[in-house]
Amino acid sequence: MLEVDPRYASYPQPPLGAGHLSVEYAPRPAAVREARATVRRQLEGWGLADQEDLVDTAELLVSELATNSLLHSASSFRLTLFASHGVLRCEVADVGRRTPQVLQAGTAESGRGMFLVDALARRWGCHQDGPGKTVWFELGTCGSGDCGRRQSF
């Protein structure tokens, strides 16, 4: 039985039987590569591997969030994936309190991660989570051309 996590009370919950995975990673550089591999493996397991753009984008954005977590919180991080109702939601939680900022994609070697998240995700956000924060993004999984694009509100 799926238990509702009180941290997400104000966020839509996936229905019973929807895809869900949560993995904790130690604070070491190989964790970013491992998180990317986990994303690909899980999306393949959920039958979403035929949407190569979805898999590649999810891997890239998870890589950016995991890297930010390691650089700015220097702690372990938790990757959580949900897939339901045509949406893939990826979350990276850590003990850092610093809210991510979207910087312009200049020529610097770093600082472009949230620019990519903002540009490629359907939606994204950050919420304080006890002693830390969770940064999340959503991508569409329905396979149509407009499914993964940002919604206008």
Buried (B, 14 or more C-beta within 10 A) or exposed (E): EEEEEEEBEEBEBBEEEBBBBEBEBEBEEEBBEBBBEBBBEBBEEBEBBEBEEBBEBBBBBBBBBBBBBBEBBEBBBBBBBBBBEEBBBBBBBBBBEEEBEBBEEEEEEEBBBBBBBBEBBBEBEBBEBEEBBBBBBBBBBEEEEEBBEBEEE
